[in-house]
Amino acid sequence: MKTSVRNVIVLGGTGFLGQRVVRRLQDRGCPVSAGTRFPEAAASYPGSWDRGVRLLRANLADPDTLARALEGATAAVNCIGFYAETRQQSFQDVHAEGARRIARLARDGGVQRLVHISGIGASLQSPSAYVRARAEGEAAVRSVFPGAVILRPSVMFSRSGAFFGDLQKIVGRLPVIPLFGSGRTRLQPVWAGDVAEAVCRLLDGARAPRKVFELGGPDVFTYREILRRLAVRTGRRRLLVPVPFALWRAGAVPLSLLPHPPVTRAQIALMEQDNTVGEGMAGFADLGITPQSAIAMGLV
């Protein structure tokens, strides 16, 4: 199925979800560009970039590069996001003010369609700076670009190992595995390929009856259940130990000083509440998509 839009810019197009959106758009025959802070480095990556994708410099902190990246685009997808603040960028900078800047420049540049990637659980009342910034970004995008469509995926997994594969490594290495709280947080993991497909169908326009979609897979697990299933797959017995969230938050502070922290305060905050599609929310069914099951794919 071809998309009806032409000249799509995917901001964050070299990231985990962004790459998949770019490939899906290519498969539809759509001219597509990938916006990234480091196009020279991305050009050396193996993947889609040798198939005619334009790599464009796009830096949230530099409105001029964003404006140039958006020039001539009829549709834009904002896949930019991160879980760990740095001295240069805060959650506010990226998820709130950055989202607002993209929406404003897209509107002023004549972009017809904008898809903004957020996440399930975004809330202005959250004690987490990350979760609040996500919600503020959604509100800013809706205010500046009223026709924008917002996607809130649950935790995303891939066939290449993201999420389930990462947890499998932990199960394989540690005889004792600390749980987030009691491990009863409910998750609805969603295949990144299905989220990318949803983006493409929303860009098509004909299947966008609502402006906010929550995307979760067909399987709902507790965190404890996921770890148990992975332990069975490896044939190893593992002791799952509850760890209070207060201890996780305290431990995340020194870990945040590392270049690549194993866990961040944002990730901990997301594990403090169920990450499942809300009742009555638009989702895959409204887009004619049957999401892939992680169980059926043999990943858990």
C-alpha positions in Angstrom: 0.0 0.0 0.0 1.4 3.4 -1.0 1.1 6.4 1.2 -0.6 9.4 -0.2 1.9 11.9 1.1 5.2 12.8 -0.5 8.5 14.0 0.9 8.4 12.8 4.5 11.0 13.8 7.0 11.5 11.5 10.0 13.2 13.4 12.8 15.2 11.0 14.9 15.2 8.9 11.7 18.4 7.0 12.6 17.0 5.8 16.0 15.4 2.6 17.1 11.9 3.4 15.9 12.9 6.1 13.3 14.9 3.6 11.2 11.9 1.3 11.0 9.6 4.1 10.0 12.0 5.2 7.3 12.2 1.6 5.9 8.4 1.2 5.8 8.0 4.5 4.0 10.7 3.4 1.5 8.9 0.2 0.9 5.8 2.2 0.0 7.8 4.2 -2.6 7.7 7.4 -0.6 10.6 9.9 -0.8 11.9 10.1 2.7 14.6 11.9 4.7 16.1 11.0 8.0 16.8 13.9 10.4 19.7 13.4 12.8 22.2 15.4 14.8 25.1 13.6 13.2 24.4 12.8 9.5 28.1 12.1 8.7 28.3 9.4 11.3 24.9 7.9 10.3 26.0 7.7 6.7 28.6 5.1 7.7 26.0 2.9 9.4 24.9 -0.2 7.5 21.2 -0.2 6.7 18.8 1.9 4.7 21.0 4.8 4.0 22.4 3.3 0.8 18.9 3.0 -0.7 18.3 6.6 -1.5 17.4 8.0 2.0 18.5 11.6 2.4 20.4 12.2 5.7 19.7 15.7 7.0 21.2 17.6 9.9 18.5 18.3 12.5 19.4 19.5 16.0 16.7 20.4 18.5 18.9 23.1 20.0 19.4 24.7 16.6 16.1 25.9 15.1 17.8 26.8 11.8 18.9 23.2 11.1 15.3 22.0 12.0 13.8 24.6 9.6 16.1 23.5 6.8 15.4 19.8 7.4 11.6 20.5 7.2 11.9 22.5 3.9 9.8 20.9 1.2 8.4 18.2 3.4 4.7 17.6 3.2 4.7 15.3 6.3 6.9 15.0 9.4 7.3 12.3 12.1 8.9 13.2 15.4 10.6 10.1 16.8 13.1 12.1 18.9 13.3 10.9 22.5 15.7 9.8 25.2 15.7 8.4 28.8 18.7 10.0 30.4 19.3 13.7 30.9 22.7 15.2 30.2 24.3 18.5 31.0 23.4 19.7 27.6 19.8 18.5 27.4 17.0 18.0 29.9 13.7 16.1 29.4 12.1 19.6 29.2 14.5 20.5 26.4 13.7 17.4 24.3 10.2 16.2 25.0 8.5 19.5 25.8 10.2 22.5 24.3 11.7 20.4 21.5 8.3 19.0 20.5 6.8 22.5 20.6 9.6 23.8 18.3 9.2 21.0 15.8 5.4 21.5 15.7 5.8 25.3 15.2 8.4 25.0 12.5 6.4 22.3 10.7 3.3 24.4 10.8 5.1 27.5 9.6 6.9 25.5 6.9 3.7 24.3 5.3 3.9 20.7 6.5 0.5 19.1 6.0 0.7 16.1 8.4 2.6 15.7 11.7 2.9 12.5 13.7 4.3 12.9 17.2 5.6 9.9 19.1 5.0 10.0 22.8 4.3 7.1 25.2 1.6 5.4 27.2 1.4 6.9 30.7 2.2 10.5 29.8 0.7 12.6 32.6 1.0 16.2 33.7 0.4 15.0 37.3 3.3 12.5 37.3 6.1 12.9 39.9 8.6 12.0 37.2 10.1 14.8 35.2 10.4 12.5 32.2 6.7 11.5 32.2 5.6 15.1 32.8 7.8 16.4 29.9 6.2 13.8 27.6 2.7 15.1 28.6 3.7 18.7 28.2 5.1 17.9 24.8 1.8 16.4 23.7 -0.1 19.4 24.9 2.3 21.8 23.1 2.0 19.9 19.9 -1.8 19.9 20.0 -1.8 23.6 20.7 0.6 24.6 18.0 -0.4 22.0 15.3 -4.0 21.0 16.0 -4.1 18.5 13.3 -1.2 16.5 14.6 -1.7 12.9 15.5 -0.1 11.6 18.7 1.1 8.0 19.1 1.6 6.5 22.5 3.3 3.1 22.2 3.9 0.8 25.1 7.4 -0.6 25.6 8.7 -1.6 22.2 10.5 -4.8 21.3 12.3 -6.0 18.1 13.2 -9.3 16.6 16.9 -8.3 16.9 16.7 -8.3 20.7 15.5 -5.0 22.0 13.6 -5.4 25.3 13.1 -9.2 25.5 16.7 -9.8 24.3 18.1 -7.3 26.8 16.2 -9.0 29.6 17.3 -12.4 28.4 20.9 -11.4 28.8 20.2 -10.4 32.4 18.5 -13.7 33.1 21.4 -15.6 31.6 24.0 -13.8 33.7 22.5 -13.2 37.1 21.4 -16.0 39.5 19.5 -13.4 41.6 17.5 -10.8 39.7 16.2 -7.7 41.4 12.5 -6.8 40.6 11.1 -3.4 40.2 9.0 -3.3 43.3 7.1 -6.5 43.6 7.4 -7.2 39.9 3.6 -6.9 39.4 3.7 -3.9 37.0 1.7 -4.9 33.9 3.3 -4.4 30.5 1.9 -4.7 27.0 5.0 -4.9 24.8 4.5 -3.8 21.2 6.6 -4.8 18.2 8.4 -1.8 16.8 7.5 -2.9 13.3 3.8 -2.5 14.1 4.3 1.0 15.5 6.2 1.9 12.3 3.3 0.5 10.2 0.8 2.6 12.3 2.8 5.7 11.5 2.6 5.0 7.8 -1.1 4.4 7.9 -1.7 7.6 9.8 0.4 9.5 7.2 -1.9 8.1 4.6 -4.6 10.2 6.3 -7.7 8.1 5.3 -7.5 6.1 8.5 -7.0 8.7 11.2 -10.5 9.2 12.8 -8.9 10.3 16.1 -5.9 12.3 17.2 -4.4 10.1 20.0 -3.7 6.4 19.6 -2.3 4.1 22.2 -0.5 1.1 20.8 0.1 -2.2 22.7 0.6 -5.7 21.6 -1.8 -8.6 22.1 0.0 -10.0 25.1 -0.1 -8.4 28.6 2.5 -9.6 31.2 3.6 -8.7 34.6 7.3 -7.9 34.8 7.8 -10.9 37.1 6.0 -13.1 34.5 8.3 -12.0 31.7 11.4 -12.9 33.7 10.0 -16.2 34.7 9.2 -17.1 31.1 12.7 -16.1 30.0 14.2 -18.2 32.7 12.3 -21.2 31.5 13.5 -20.6 28.0 17.1 -20.7 29.2 16.5 -23.8 31.4 17.9 -22.0 34.5 16.4 -21.4 37.9 16.5 -17.8 39.0 15.7 -16.1 42.3 13.5 -13.0 41.7 13.9 -10.6 44.6 11.5 -7.6 45.2 13.3 -4.3 45.5 11.4 -1.2 46.6 11.2 1.6 44.1 12.7 4.0 46.6 16.0 2.0 46.5 15.9 1.9 42.7 15.5 5.7 42.6 18.4 6.2 45.0 20.6 3.8 43.1 19.8 5.6 39.8 21.4 8.9 41.0 25.1 7.7 41.0 24.4 5.6 37.9 23.2 8.7 36.0 26.9 9.9 36.0 27.9 7.0 33.8 28.1 7.6 30.0 25.6 4.7 29.4 23.7 4.0 32.7 22.2 0.5 32.9 19.0 2.0 34.3 17.7 5.6 34.5 15.2 7.4 36.7 12.9 7.7 33.7 12.9 4.0 33.1 12.2 3.4 36.8 9.3 5.9 36.8 7.8 4.0 33.8 7.9 0.8 35.8 6.0 2.3 38.7 2.7 2.2 36.8 1.0 -0.3 34.4 2.1 0.3 30.8 -1.1 -0.9 29.0 -3.5 0.6 26.6 -6.2 2.7 28.3 -9.9 1.7 28.1 -11.7 3.3 25.2 -8.5 4.6 23.5 -8.0 4.4 19.8 -5.5 1.8 18.8 -4.3 -0.7 16.2 -7.8 -1.9 15.4 -8.8 1.6 14.3 -5.9 1.5 11.8 -6.7 -2.0 10.5 -3.6 -3.5 12.0 -3.4 -6.8 13.9 -0.4 -6.5 16.2 2.3 -9.2 16.3 2.5 -11.4 19.5 5.8 -11.7 21.2 4.8 -15.2 22.2 4.0 -16.2 18.7 7.3 -14.7 17.5 9.1 -17.0 20.0 10.7 -14.1 21.9 9.3 -14.8 25.3 
